[in-house]
Amino acid sequence: DLGSFYVHETSRQPQFHCAYSASKASLHMLTLQLANDLKGTRIKVNACAPGSIPTDLTTYHEHAIAVATKPIIYLATLSDDGPTGKFFGQHCEQGKW
């Protein structure tokens, strides 16, 4: 979510993760560009934000790995007429770039 211009524009809490947010915004652009380049093929390119999960590098854990895998499995099993070039949140909802 920190790569979303929409989130930064509408958030009431300052998010000063400049380098991290910029790298995520770059991934959003790469997702859009690849999706456009692959239009007309069966390949779908989407992005998701599964949320914070327990790792050796983090102290804050939003939820368990089982919850975080939900949007990943959803995107990996899209039908041929499923979306491409989109961003999805941890509950498989379509987010805003």
Biopython code that builds the backbone (N, CA, C, O; Angstrom):
import numpy as np
from Bio.PDB.StructureBuilder import StructureBuilder

atoms = [
    (1, "ASP", "N", (0.813, -1.200, 0.000)),
    (1, "ASP", "CA", (0.000, 0.000, 0.000)),
    (1, "ASP", "C", (0.855, 1.261, 0.000)),
    (1, "ASP", "O", (0.403, 2.302, -0.478)),
    (2, "LEU", "N", (2.061, 1.197, 0.516)),
    (2, "LEU", "CA", (2.901, 2.393, 0.581)),
    (2, "LEU", "C", (3.397, 2.833, -0.795)),
    (2, "LEU", "O", (3.959, 3.921, -0.918)),
    (3, "GLY", "N", (3.206, 2.025, -1.820)),
    (3, "GLY", "CA", (3.554, 2.426, -3.176)),
    (3, "GLY", "C", (2.397, 3.080, -3.894)),
    (3, "GLY", "O", (2.535, 3.481, -5.050)),
    (4, "SER", "N", (1.271, 3.195, -3.242)),
    (4, "SER", "CA", (0.067, 3.760, -3.849)),
    (4, "SER", "C", (0.042, 5.276, -3.711)),
    (4, "SER", "O", (0.110, 5.805, -2.601)),
    (5, "PHE", "N", (-0.055, 5.965, -4.827)),
    (5, "PHE", "CA", (-0.211, 7.418, -4.785)),
    (5, "PHE", "C", (-1.512, 7.771, -4.071)),
    (5, "PHE", "O", (-1.570, 8.740, -3.314)),
    (6, "TYR", "N", (-2.541, 6.988, -4.314)),
    (6, "TYR", "CA", (-3.841, 7.224, -3.687)),
    (6, "TYR", "C", (-3.734, 7.167, -2.161)),
    (6, "TYR", "O", (-4.267, 8.032, -1.466)),
    (7, "VAL", "N", (-3.052, 6.161, -1.652)),
    (7, "VAL", "CA", (-2.904, 6.013, -0.199)),
    (7, "VAL", "C", (-2.154, 7.205, 0.389)),
    (7, "VAL", "O", (-2.549, 7.742, 1.424)),
    (8, "HIS", "N", (-1.078, 7.617, -0.269)),
    (8, "HIS", "CA", (-0.311, 8.749, 0.248)),
    (8, "HIS", "C", (-1.105, 10.053, 0.164)),
    (8, "HIS", "O", (-1.001, 10.905, 1.045)),
    (9, "GLU", "N", (-1.880, 10.201, -0.875)),
    (9, "GLU", "CA", (-2.661, 11.425, -1.068)),
    (9, "GLU", "C", (-3.813, 11.538, -0.075)),
    (9, "GLU", "O", (-4.161, 12.642, 0.342)),
    (10, "THR", "N", (-4.404, 10.418, 0.305)),
    (10, "THR", "CA", (-5.606, 10.451, 1.136)),
    (10, "THR", "C", (-5.373, 10.088, 2.602)),
    (10, "THR", "O", (-6.282, 10.230, 3.420)),
    (11, "SER", "N", (-4.198, 9.633, 2.938)),
    (11, "SER", "CA", (-3.912, 9.216, 4.313)),
    (11, "SER", "C", (-3.830, 10.424, 5.245)),
    (11, "SER", "O", (-3.294, 11.472, 4.882)),
    (12, "ARG", "N", (-4.363, 10.258, 6.436)),
    (12, "ARG", "CA", (-4.270, 11.309, 7.444)),
    (12, "ARG", "C", (-3.024, 11.128, 8.303)),
    (12, "ARG", "O", (-2.671, 12.005, 9.091)),
    (13, "GLN", "N", (-2.366, 9.991, 8.147)),
    (13, "GLN", "CA", (-1.148, 9.723, 8.901)),
    (13, "GLN", "C", (0.052, 9.876, 7.969)),
    (13, "GLN", "O", (0.077, 9.274, 6.896)),
    (14, "PRO", "N", (1.029, 10.661, 8.357)),
    (14, "PRO", "CA", (2.198, 10.819, 7.482)),
    (14, "PRO", "C", (2.956, 9.501, 7.339)),
    (14, "PRO", "O", (3.180, 8.793, 8.321)),
    (15, "GLN", "N", (3.338, 9.191, 6.139)),
    (15, "GLN", "CA", (4.074, 7.961, 5.860)),
    (15, "GLN", "C", (5.420, 8.361, 5.258)),
    (15, "GLN", "O", (5.513, 8.607, 4.055)),
    (16, "PHE", "N", (6.432, 8.425, 6.065)),
    (16, "PHE", "CA", (7.727, 8.909, 5.616)),
    (16, "PHE", "C", (8.686, 7.767, 5.289)),
    (16, "PHE", "O", (9.822, 7.740, 5.762)),
    (17, "HIS", "N", (8.222, 6.848, 4.495)),
    (17, "HIS", "CA", (9.048, 5.716, 4.060)),
    (17, "HIS", "C", (9.443, 5.969, 2.614)),
    (17, "HIS", "O", (9.050, 5.221, 1.718)),
    (18, "CYS", "N", (10.211, 7.010, 2.389)),
    (18, "CYS", "CA", (10.485, 7.503, 1.043)),
    (18, "CYS", "C", (11.060, 6.431, 0.105)),
    (18, "CYS", "O", (10.473, 6.160, -0.943)),
    (19, "ALA", "N", (12.178, 5.828, 0.459)),
    (19, "ALA", "CA", (12.814, 4.843, -0.425)),
    (19, "ALA", "C", (11.937, 3.614, -0.599)),
    (19, "ALA", "O", (11.801, 3.100, -1.709)),
    (20, "TYR", "N", (11.347, 3.144, 0.481)),
    (20, "TYR", "CA", (10.472, 1.967, 0.411)),
    (20, "TYR", "C", (9.266, 2.256, -0.474)),
    (20, "TYR", "O", (8.931, 1.458, -1.349)),
    (21, "SER", "N", (8.614, 3.395, -0.251)),
    (21, "SER", "CA", (7.437, 3.753, -1.043)),
    (21, "SER", "C", (7.797, 3.920, -2.515)),
    (21, "SER", "O", (7.044, 3.487, -3.388)),
    (22, "ALA", "N", (8.935, 4.540, -2.799)),
    (22, "ALA", "CA", (9.361, 4.723, -4.186)),
    (22, "ALA", "C", (9.615, 3.376, -4.863)),
    (22, "ALA", "O", (9.280, 3.200, -6.034)),
    (23, "SER", "N", (10.202, 2.427, -4.139)),
    (23, "SER", "CA", (10.461, 1.110, -4.739)),
    (23, "SER", "C", (9.148, 0.384, -5.019)),
    (23, "SER", "O", (9.030, -0.312, -6.028)),
    (24, "LYS", "N", (8.163, 0.539, -4.137)),
    (24, "LYS", "CA", (6.856, -0.097, -4.364)),
    (24, "LYS", "C", (6.119, 0.569, -5.514)),
    (24, "LYS", "O", (5.460, -0.112, -6.300)),
    (25, "ALA", "N", (6.219, 1.889, -5.627)),
    (25, "ALA", "CA", (5.594, 2.596, -6.752)),
    (25, "ALA", "C", (6.220, 2.130, -8.072)),
    (25, "ALA", "O", (5.529, 2.014, -9.084)),
    (26, "SER", "N", (7.519, 1.866, -8.056)),
    (26, "SER", "CA", (8.191, 1.344, -9.255)),
    (26, "SER", "C", (7.658, -0.035, -9.623)),
    (26, "SER", "O", (7.501, -0.342, -10.804)),
    (27, "LEU", "N", (7.382, -0.862, -8.629)),
    (27, "LEU", "CA", (6.802, -2.182, -8.907)),
    (27, "LEU", "C", (5.400, -2.053, -9.491)),
    (27, "LEU", "O", (5.004, -2.844, -10.347)),
    (28, "HIS", "N", (4.648, -1.054, -9.026)),
    (28, "HIS", "CA", (3.318, -0.815, -9.599)),
    (28, "HIS", "C", (3.443, -0.463, -11.077)),
    (28, "HIS", "O", (2.687, -0.977, -11.902)),
    (29, "MET", "N", (4.396, 0.414, -11.420)),
    (29, "MET", "CA", (4.587, 0.791, -12.822)),
    (29, "MET", "C", (5.035, -0.402, -13.646)),
    (29, "MET", "O", (4.560, -0.590, -14.766)),
    (30, "LEU", "N", (5.933, -1.204, -13.118)),
    (30, "LEU", "CA", (6.378, -2.405, -13.831)),
    (30, "LEU", "C", (5.195, -3.339, -14.077)),
    (30, "LEU", "O", (5.073, -3.911, -15.160)),
    (31, "THR", "N", (4.330, -3.497, -13.086)),
    (31, "THR", "CA", (3.136, -4.329, -13.235)),
    (31, "THR", "C", (2.268, -3.819, -14.377)),
    (31, "THR", "O", (1.829, -4.602, -15.219)),
    (32, "LEU", "N", (2.017, -2.518, -14.412)),
    (32, "LEU", "CA", (1.188, -1.934, -15.473)),
    (32, "LEU", "C", (1.829, -2.094, -16.845)),
    (32, "LEU", "O", (1.154, -2.444, -17.813)),
    (33, "GLN", "N", (3.130, -1.839, -16.927)),
    (33, "GLN", "CA", (3.825, -1.935, -18.211)),
    (33, "GLN", "C", (3.837, -3.370, -18.731)),
    (33, "GLN", "O", (3.576, -3.603, -19.911)),
    (34, "LEU", "N", (4.138, -4.333, -17.859)),
    (34, "LEU", "CA", (4.144, -5.733, -18.285)),
    (34, "LEU", "C", (2.747, -6.187, -18.700)),
    (34, "LEU", "O", (2.598, -6.907, -19.687)),
    (35, "ALA", "N", (1.731, -5.776, -17.957)),
    (35, "ALA", "CA", (0.356, -6.138, -18.315)),
    (35, "ALA", "C", (0.010, -5.583, -19.694)),
    (35, "ALA", "O", (-0.607, -6.273, -20.505)),
    (36, "ASN", "N", (0.404, -4.345, -19.960)),
    (36, "ASN", "CA", (0.140, -3.753, -21.282)),
    (36, "ASN", "C", (0.919, -4.467, -22.375)),
    (36, "ASN", "O", (0.380, -4.734, -23.449)),
    (37, "ASP", "N", (2.178, -4.778, -22.111)),
    (37, "ASP", "CA", (3.008, -5.471, -23.106)),
    (37, "ASP", "C", (2.474, -6.867, -23.432)),
    (37, "ASP", "O", (2.658, -7.363, -24.543)),
    (38, "LEU", "N", (1.813, -7.497, -22.458)),
    (38, "LEU", "CA", (1.344, -8.872, -22.644)),
    (38, "LEU", "C", (-0.152, -8.965, -22.970)),
    (38, "LEU", "O", (-0.718, -10.059, -22.971)),
    (39, "LYS", "N", (-0.796, -7.818, -23.248)),
    (39, "LYS", "CA", (-2.206, -7.852, -23.663)),
    (39, "LYS", "C", (-2.330, -8.715, -24.902)),
    (39, "LYS", "O", (-1.457, -8.714, -25.770)),
    (40, "GLY", "N", (-3.412, -9.442, -24.970)),
    (40, "GLY", "CA", (-3.621, -10.330, -26.109)),
    (40, "GLY", "C", (-3.030, -11.711, -25.902)),
    (40, "GLY", "O", (-3.182, -12.585, -26.754)),
    (41, "THR", "N", (-2.354, -11.917, -24.775)),
    (41, "THR", "CA", (-1.837, -13.247, -24.447)),
    (41, "THR", "C", (-2.630, -13.767, -23.248)),
    (41, "THR", "O", (-3.467, -13.055, -22.692)),
    (42, "ARG", "N", (-2.366, -14.991, -22.862)),
    (42, "ARG", "CA", (-3.044, -15.568, -21.694)),
    (42, "ARG", "C", (-2.332, -15.213, -20.381)),
    (42, "ARG", "O", (-2.784, -15.598, -19.303)),
    (43, "ILE", "N", (-1.227, -14.482, -20.480)),
    (43, "ILE", "CA", (-0.442, -14.134, -19.294)),
    (43, "ILE", "C", (-1.046, -12.915, -18.612)),
    (43, "ILE", "O", (-1.310, -11.899, -19.255)),
    (44, "LYS", "N", (-1.260, -13.022, -17.323)),
    (44, "LYS", "CA", (-1.802, -11.926, -16.528)),
    (44, "LYS", "C", (-0.715, -11.415, -15.583)),
    (44, "LYS", "O", (0.055, -12.196, -15.023)),
    (45, "VAL", "N", (-0.666, -10.108, -15.417)),
    (45, "VAL", "CA", (0.311, -9.493, -14.526)),
    (45, "VAL", "C", (-0.441, -8.586, -13.562)),
    (45, "VAL", "O", (-1.030, -7.588, -13.975)),
    (46, "ASN", "N", (-0.421, -8.931, -12.288)),
    (46, "ASN", "CA", (-1.089, -8.164, -11.243)),
    (46, "ASN", "C", (-0.157, -8.025, -10.058)),
    (46, "ASN", "O", (0.857, -8.717, -9.967)),
    (47, "ALA", "N", (-0.503, -7.129, -9.153)),
    (47, "ALA", "CA", (0.261, -6.933, -7.926)),
    (47, "ALA", "C", (-0.670, -7.112, -6.738)),
    (47, "ALA", "O", (-1.877, -6.894, -6.840)),
    (48, "CYS", "N", (-0.095, -7.511, -5.612)),
    (48, "CYS", "CA", (-0.919, -7.618, -4.405)),
    (48, "CYS", "C", (-0.126, -7.169, -3.186)),
    (48, "CYS", "O", (1.104, -7.227, -3.158)),
    (49, "ALA", "N", (-0.859, -6.728, -2.193)),
    (49, "ALA", "CA", (-0.277, -6.339, -0.909)),
    (49, "ALA", "C", (-0.835, -7.284, 0.143)),
    (49, "ALA", "O", (-1.916, -7.037, 0.677)),
    (50, "PRO", "N", (-0.126, -8.355, 0.450)),
    (50, "PRO", "CA", (-0.656, -9.350, 1.383)),
    (50, "PRO", "C", (-0.637, -8.916, 2.839)),
    (50, "PRO", "O", (-1.199, -9.605, 3.690)),
    (51, "GLY", "N", (-0.004, -7.791, 3.145)),
    (51, "GLY", "CA", (0.065, -7.328, 4.531)),
    (51, "GLY", "C", (1.336, -7.797, 5.204)),
    (51, "GLY", "O", (2.109, -8.568, 4.636)),
    (52, "SER", "N", (1.539, -7.330, 6.404)),
    (52, "SER", "CA", (2.737, -7.654, 7.173)),
    (52, "SER", "C", (2.608, -9.049, 7.778)),
    (52, "SER", "O", (1.598, -9.380, 8.399)),
    (53, "ILE", "N", (3.643, -9.859, 7.588)),
    (53, "ILE", "CA", (3.658, -11.222, 8.122)),
    (53, "ILE", "C", (4.901, -11.420, 8.985)),
    (53, "ILE", "O", (5.871, -10.673, 8.853)),
    (54, "PRO", "N", (4.881, -12.411, 9.856)),
    (54, "PRO", "CA", (6.043, -12.644, 10.729)),
    (54, "PRO", "C", (7.288, -13.062, 9.941)),
    (54, "PRO", "O", (7.252, -14.014, 9.161)),
    (55, "THR", "N", (8.375, -12.344, 10.154)),
    (55, "THR", "CA", (9.672, -12.720, 9.589)),
    (55, "THR", "C", (10.738, -12.438, 10.638)),
    (55, "THR", "O", (10.452, -11.863, 11.688)),
    (56, "ASP", "N", (11.953, -12.842, 10.352)),
    (56, "ASP", "CA", (13.058, -12.546, 11.257)),
    (56, "ASP", "C", (13.424, -11.067, 11.247)),
    (56, "ASP", "O", (14.104, -10.590, 12.156)),
    (57, "LEU", "N", (12.972, -10.327, 10.211)),
    (57, "LEU", "CA", (13.346, -8.925, 10.057)),
    (57, "LEU", "C", (12.305, -7.946, 10.588)),
    (57, "LEU", "O", (12.588, -6.753, 10.689)),
    (58, "THR", "N", (11.109, -8.420, 10.931)),
    (58, "THR", "CA", (10.049, -7.510, 11.352)),
    (58, "THR", "C", (9.653, -7.744, 12.805)),
    (58, "THR", "O", (9.774, -8.849, 13.333)),
    (59, "THR", "N", (9.185, -6.688, 13.425)),
    (59, "THR", "CA", (8.673, -6.809, 14.787)),
    (59, "THR", "C", (7.153, -6.658, 14.810)),
    (59, "THR", "O", (6.491, -7.098, 15.751)),
    (60, "TYR", "N", (6.605, -6.029, 13.763)),
    (60, "TYR", "CA", (5.153, -5.844, 13.677)),
    (60, "TYR", "C", (4.569, -6.902, 12.751)),
    (60, "TYR", "O", (5.021, -7.054, 11.616)),
    (61, "HIS", "N", (3.578, -7.626, 13.226)),
    (61, "HIS", "CA", (2.955, -8.676, 12.423)),
    (61, "HIS", "C", (1.457, -8.431, 12.360)),
    (61, "HIS", "O", (0.747, -8.539, 13.360)),
    (62, "GLU", "N", (0.998, -8.102, 11.174)),
    (62, "GLU", "CA", (-0.424, -7.820, 11.003)),
    (62, "GLU", "C", (-1.264, -9.079, 11.107)),
    (62, "GLU", "O", (-2.331, -9.071, 11.721)),
    (63, "HIS", "N", (-0.784, -10.168, 10.504)),
    (63, "HIS", "CA", (-1.532, -11.423, 10.520)),
    (63, "HIS", "C", (-0.630, -12.603, 10.135)),
    (63, "HIS", "O", (0.538, -12.425, 9.789)),
    (64, "ALA", "N", (-1.189, -13.783, 10.202)),
    (64, "ALA", "CA", (-0.440, -15.009, 9.923)),
    (64, "ALA", "C", (-0.203, -15.204, 8.425)),
    (64, "ALA", "O", (-0.885, -14.614, 7.587)),
    (65, "ILE", "N", (0.762, -16.029, 8.119)),
    (65, "ILE", "CA", (1.085, -16.337, 6.732)),
    (65, "ILE", "C", (-0.122, -16.909, 6.001)),
    (65, "ILE", "O", (-0.309, -16.620, 4.819)),
    (66, "ALA", "N", (-0.938, -17.703, 6.663)),
    (66, "ALA", "CA", (-2.135, -18.286, 6.029)),
    (66, "ALA", "C", (-3.075, -17.204, 5.501)),
    (66, "ALA", "O", (-3.715, -17.396, 4.467)),
    (67, "VAL", "N", (-3.167, -16.086, 6.188)),
    (67, "VAL", "CA", (-4.013, -14.973, 5.738)),
    (67, "VAL", "C", (-3.359, -14.263, 4.556)),
    (67, "VAL", "O", (-4.035, -13.898, 3.594)),
    (68, "ALA", "N", (-2.055, -14.070, 4.628)),
    (68, "ALA", "CA", (-1.331, -13.360, 3.575)),
    (68, "ALA", "C", (-1.331, -14.109, 2.248)),
    (68, "ALA", "O", (-1.215, -13.490, 1.190)),
    (69, "THR", "N", (-1.458, -15.422, 2.290)),
    (69, "THR", "CA", (-1.434, -16.188, 1.041)),
    (69, "THR", "C", (-2.751, -16.113, 0.268)),
    (69, "THR", "O", (-2.789, -16.485, -0.904)),
    (70, "LYS", "N", (-3.813, -15.649, 0.886)),
    (70, "LYS", "CA", (-5.117, -15.599, 0.219)),
    (70, "LYS", "C", (-5.084, -14.807, -1.102)),
    (70, "LYS", "O", (-5.522, -15.341, -2.121)),
    (71, "PRO", "N", (-4.581, -13.547, -1.130)),
    (71, "PRO", "CA", (-4.574, -12.843, -2.410)),
    (71, "PRO", "C", (-3.593, -13.447, -3.419)),
    (71, "PRO", "O", (-3.806, -13.356, -4.628)),
    (72, "ILE", "N", (-2.537, -14.051, -2.927)),
    (72, "ILE", "CA", (-1.563, -14.675, -3.827)),
    (72, "ILE", "C", (-2.195, -15.864, -4.534)),
    (72, "ILE", "O", (-2.046, -16.016, -5.746)),
    (73, "ILE", "N", (-2.894, -16.702, -3.792)),
    (73, "ILE", "CA", (-3.582, -17.855, -4.392)),
    (73, "ILE", "C", (-4.686, -17.384, -5.329)),
    (73, "ILE", "O", (-4.864, -17.948, -6.409)),
    (74, "TYR", "N", (-5.424, -16.361, -4.930)),
    (74, "TYR", "CA", (-6.478, -15.797, -5.785)),
    (74, "TYR", "C", (-5.906, -15.371, -7.143)),
    (74, "TYR", "O", (-6.465, -15.707, -8.187)),
    (75, "LEU", "N", (-4.802, -14.639, -7.122)),
    (75, "LEU", "CA", (-4.216, -14.158, -8.375)),
    (75, "LEU", "C", (-3.588, -15.289, -9.190)),
    (75, "LEU", "O", (-3.626, -15.264, -10.420)),
    (76, "ALA", "N", (-3.023, -16.259, -8.521)),
    (76, "ALA", "CA", (-2.389, -17.380, -9.225)),
    (76, "ALA", "C", (-3.406, -18.294, -9.896)),
    (76, "ALA", "O", (-3.048, -19.067, -10.785)),
    (77, "THR", "N", (-4.654, -18.215, -9.490)),
    (77, "THR", "CA", (-5.677, -19.115, -10.039)),
    (77, "THR", "C", (-6.756, -18.365, -10.812)),
    (77, "THR", "O", (-7.871, -18.865, -10.959)),
    (78, "LEU", "N", (-6.437, -17.169, -11.310)),
    (78, "LEU", "CA", (-7.406, -16.409, -12.102)),
    (78, "LEU", "C", (-7.806, -17.169, -13.364)),
    (78, "LEU", "O", (-7.005, -17.903, -13.942)),
    (79, "SER", "N", (-9.034, -16.986, -13.773)),
    (79, "SER", "CA", (-9.485, -17.579, -15.026)),
    (79, "SER", "C", (-8.925, -16.778, -16.200)),
    (79, "SER", "O", (-8.377, -15.692, -16.013)),
    (80, "ASP", "N", (-9.066, -17.314, -17.400)),
    (80, "ASP", "CA", (-8.542, -16.647, -18.595)),
    (80, "ASP", "C", (-9.124, -15.247, -18.788)),
    (80, "ASP", "O", (-8.469, -14.381, -19.368)),
    (81, "ASP", "N", (-10.335, -15.021, -18.312)),
    (81, "ASP", "CA", (-10.940, -13.695, -18.477)),
    (81, "ASP", "C", (-10.779, -12.820, -17.232)),
    (81, "ASP", "O", (-11.469, -11.811, -17.090)),
    (82, "GLY", "N", (-9.875, -13.203, -16.335)),
    (82, "GLY", "CA", (-9.628, -12.444, -15.117)),
    (82, "GLY", "C", (-8.883, -11.150, -15.384)),
    (82, "GLY", "O", (-8.426, -10.913, -16.503)),
    (83, "PRO", "N", (-8.757, -10.313, -14.365)),
    (83, "PRO", "CA", (-8.121, -9.007, -14.522)),
    (83, "PRO", "C", (-6.616, -9.095, -14.756)),
    (83, "PRO", "O", (-5.972, -10.082, -14.398)),
    (84, "THR", "N", (-6.080, -8.061, -15.352)),
    (84, "THR", "CA", (-4.633, -7.923, -15.514)),
    (84, "THR", "C", (-4.288, -6.442, -15.361)),
    (84, "THR", "O", (-5.093, -5.570, -15.689)),
    (85, "GLY", "N", (-3.096, -6.173, -14.865)),
    (85, "GLY", "CA", (-2.675, -4.796, -14.661)),
    (85, "GLY", "C", (-3.368, -4.131, -13.490)),
    (85, "GLY", "O", (-3.568, -2.917, -13.493)),
    (86, "LYS", "N", (-3.737, -4.918, -12.486)),
    (86, "LYS", "CA", (-4.460, -4.391, -11.328)),
    (86, "LYS", "C", (-3.672, -4.652, -10.042)),
    (86, "LYS", "O", (-2.703, -5.411, -10.026)),
    (87, "PHE", "N", (-4.112, -4.005, -8.979)),
    (87, "PHE", "CA", (-3.499, -4.112, -7.662)),
    (87, "PHE", "C", (-4.563, -4.629, -6.690)),
    (87, "PHE", "O", (-5.684, -4.121, -6.668)),
    (88, "PHE", "N", (-4.214, -5.630, -5.894)),
    (88, "PHE", "CA", (-5.171, -6.245, -4.983)),
    (88, "PHE", "C", (-4.660, -6.210, -3.551)),
    (88, "PHE", "O", (-3.465, -6.361, -3.301)),
    (89, "GLY", "N", (-5.577, -6.009, -2.620)),
    (89, "GLY", "CA", (-5.262, -5.985, -1.201)),
    (89, "GLY", "C", (-5.312, -7.354, -0.588)),
    (89, "GLY", "O", (-5.506, -8.349, -1.286)),
    (90, "GLN", "N", (-5.137, -7.414, 0.719)),
    (90, "GLN", "CA", (-5.035, -8.682, 1.425)),
    (90, "GLN", "C", (-6.341, -9.454, 1.458)),
    (90, "GLN", "O", (-6.335, -10.644, 1.773)),
    (91, "HIS", "N", (-7.460, -8.816, 1.143)),
    (91, "HIS", "CA", (-8.758, -9.505, 1.120)),
    (91, "HIS", "C", (-9.232, -9.717, -0.313)),
    (91, "HIS", "O", (-10.426, -9.905, -0.549)),
    (92, "CYS", "N", (-8.314, -9.689, -1.265)),
    (92, "CYS", "CA", (-8.565, -9.893, -2.694)),
    (92, "CYS", "C", (-9.410, -8.773, -3.298)),
    (92, "CYS", "O", (-9.976, -8.931, -4.380)),
    (93, "GLU", "N", (-9.495, -7.640, -2.596)),
    (93, "GLU", "CA", (-10.216, -6.499, -3.148)),
    (93, "GLU", "C", (-9.286, -5.709, -4.066)),
    (93, "GLU", "O", (-8.082, -5.629, -3.824)),
    (94, "GLN", "N", (-9.854, -5.130, -5.118)),
    (94, "GLN", "CA", (-9.041, -4.339, -6.023)),
    (94, "GLN", "C", (-8.732, -3.006, -5.364)),
    (94, "GLN", "O", (-9.633, -2.292, -4.923)),
    (95, "GLY", "N", (-7.459, -2.682, -5.304)),
    (95, "GLY", "CA", (-7.023, -1.445, -4.678)),
    (95, "GLY", "C", (-6.853, -0.325, -5.683)),
    (95, "GLY", "O", (-7.108, -0.491, -6.876)),
    (96, "LYS", "N", (-6.421, 0.813, -5.180)),
    (96, "LYS", "CA", (-6.180, 1.984, -6.025)),
    (96, "LYS", "C", (-4.680, 2.266, -6.050)),
    (96, "LYS", "O", (-4.016, 2.286, -5.014)),
    (97, "TRP", "N", (-4.170, 2.482, -7.250)),
    (97, "TRP", "CA", (-2.746, 2.782, -7.409)),
    (97, "TRP", "C", (-2.469, 4.097, -6.738)),
    (97, "TRP", "O", (-1.329, 4.563, -6.739)),
]
sb = StructureBuilder()
sb.init_structure("model")
sb.init_model(0)
sb.init_chain("A")
sb.init_seg("    ")
for serial, (resi, resn, name, xyz) in enumerate(atoms, 1):
    if name == "N":
        sb.init_residue(resn, " ", resi, " ")
    sb.init_atom(name, np.array(xyz, "f"), 0.0, 1.0, " ", f" {name:<3s}", serial, name[0])
structure = sb.get_structure()
